[in-house]
Amino acid sequence: MNGQAATLGLSSENRRALLAKIGFLATDRNEWGQDGKYYINGLSTSLPFNVQMELVHSIPGLEQAVLLRPAYAVEYDFAPPTQMHPSLESRKVENLFLAGQINGTSGYEEAAAQGLIAGVNAALKARGAPPLIIQRHEAYIGVLIDDLVTKGTTEPYRMFTSRAEHRLLFNHGSAELRLFEHTKNYKLLSDSRLNRITTKQNQVAHWEQYLENTKSSGGSWADAVRRDKAAAALPAEFQTESKEVREEVLYRVTYRGYLERERRQIEKLKDVEKIKVPSSLDYLAIPGLRKESALKLHQLRPENLGQASRISGVNPADISILMVLIAAGLRDKKS
Ligand SMILES: Cc1cc2nc3c(=O)[nH]c(=O)nc-3n(C[C@H](O)[C@H](O)[C@H](O)COP(=O)(O)OP(=O)(O)OC[C@H]3O[C@@H](n4cnc5c(N)ncnc54)[C@H](O)[C@@H]3O)c2cc1C
């Protein structure tokens, strides 16, 4: 769906004042220069043009707006993403891997990210190797795929940063460091790029330690950064490091407390992610499980307890029942 382009039929000063008042982004320079045309961001619609005109004119300040182009929508069919494994292989048709808009997403990056994972996993499946699953706490790709397969989507899914509970760890400077093990294990990058990342990793680790542990005036260098990054005079050799190394080190040092808290939370959650849910489990026959939960679990068939806990409508009491059941199953197997 797209927004509308409109001109307001007012002097530029009044136009800006009005748009600012009603919360639209109104700057001197808009997409078309200073000619009074505005892209009405956030007003998505595909209603008939005459209805769109009424809609725009009903907004205070836009009573006299002239609509230059109608908004429009593109419709497409999609395969319910809850019918996929986290590897992006269809649960319904073995060996069929799906990526992009067909999974209910919209966007270039969303499509590319899934394409990469689906492609890698198709190749791994052909070799009989286990799939590459990027976890929610590792990267936006993990959040995207986990959301799709556990929650599904009722509108074109976009990867908003706000969907990631651990987004503080997902700064772009750390992406190649965070995903290094995967890229190395699955040979997704050239050796020269992997070597460059290893060097960056070592430099970042060295400077992080150095700034944390070396005294400067009134505490460590790192304390000075946390007090006032702009004013902190850092060691001369640090200043000669590449921009990407300096930025990553300063990010880690500045937000150290918050980043550590995130990591602690992830450690706690990891345990439930590791508990596999047997694929043969008959949710509809589990005593004590609420009907809504049983139906959702039956439909979505989570692969581990972490995934089960993120399904909307499945509450902590239901997860406790599953835990007991799985533990009992494990005990039976051992005895
Ligand atoms: C007008 C418009 C503007 C957009 N603007 C943006 C934007 O600014 N930013 C953004 O992030 N996203 C934007 N999007 C969304 C984005 O383009 C799509 O979500 C994304 O390109 C989808 O990629 P995909 O690979 O899943 O599908 P597609 O790019 O649609 O690729 C599917 C391919 O499959 C081919 N195909 C279909 N059927 C068959 C068949 N039977 N056999 C063989 N091949 C077949 C098609 O020809 C096509 O090449 C926009 C979309 C539209 C329509």
The ligand as a Gaussian input file, in Angstrom:
#p B3LYP/6-31G(d) Opt

LIG

0 1
 C        5.419000      -0.543000      -6.311000
 C        6.194000      -1.204000      -5.208000
 C        7.093000      -0.462000      -4.471000
 C        7.839000      -1.066000      -3.460000
 N        8.721000      -0.304000      -2.737000
 C        9.504000      -0.889000      -1.810000
 C       10.473000      -0.129000      -1.116000
 O       10.655000       1.063000      -1.352000
 N       11.240000      -0.753000      -0.175000
 C       11.103000      -2.078000       0.096000
 O       11.840000      -2.596000       0.928000
 N       10.174000      -2.818000      -0.561000
 C        9.377000      -2.276000      -1.502000
 N        8.424000      -3.015000      -2.149000
 C        8.247000      -4.442000      -1.778000
 C        9.344000      -5.325000      -2.386000
 O        9.563000      -4.955000      -3.725000
 C        8.903000      -6.783000      -2.361000
 O        8.400000      -7.143000      -1.098000
 C       10.088000      -7.700000      -2.666000
 O       10.712000      -7.305000      -3.855000
 C        9.621000      -9.118000      -2.786000
 O       10.693000      -9.929000      -3.221000
 P       10.442000     -11.432000      -3.575000
 O       11.761000     -11.965000      -4.059000
 O        9.769000     -12.126000      -2.451000
 O        9.366000     -11.402000      -4.764000
 P        9.493000     -10.803000      -6.200000
 O       10.525000      -9.732000      -6.281000
 O        8.104000     -10.518000      -6.647000
 O       10.101000     -12.038000      -7.016000
 C        9.309000     -13.121000      -7.414000
 C        9.851000     -13.549000      -8.796000
 O        9.233000     -14.780000      -9.163000
 C        8.917000     -14.714000     -10.529000
 N        7.849000     -15.693000     -10.772000
 C        6.552000     -15.614000     -10.403000
 N        5.892000     -16.718000     -10.815000
 C        6.800000     -17.499000     -11.404000
 C        6.741000     -18.791000     -12.020000
 N        5.609000     -19.482000     -12.077000
 N        7.860000     -19.283000     -12.520000
 C        9.028000     -18.614000     -12.457000
 N        9.162000     -17.398000     -11.893000
 C        8.047000     -16.862000     -11.378000
 C        8.479000     -13.271000     -10.728000
 O        8.582000     -12.927000     -12.090000
 C        9.500000     -12.539000      -9.881000
 O       10.684000     -12.231000     -10.587000
 C        7.667000      -2.446000      -3.185000
 C        6.764000      -3.192000      -3.945000
 C        6.045000      -2.597000      -4.940000
 C        5.082000      -3.416000      -5.762000

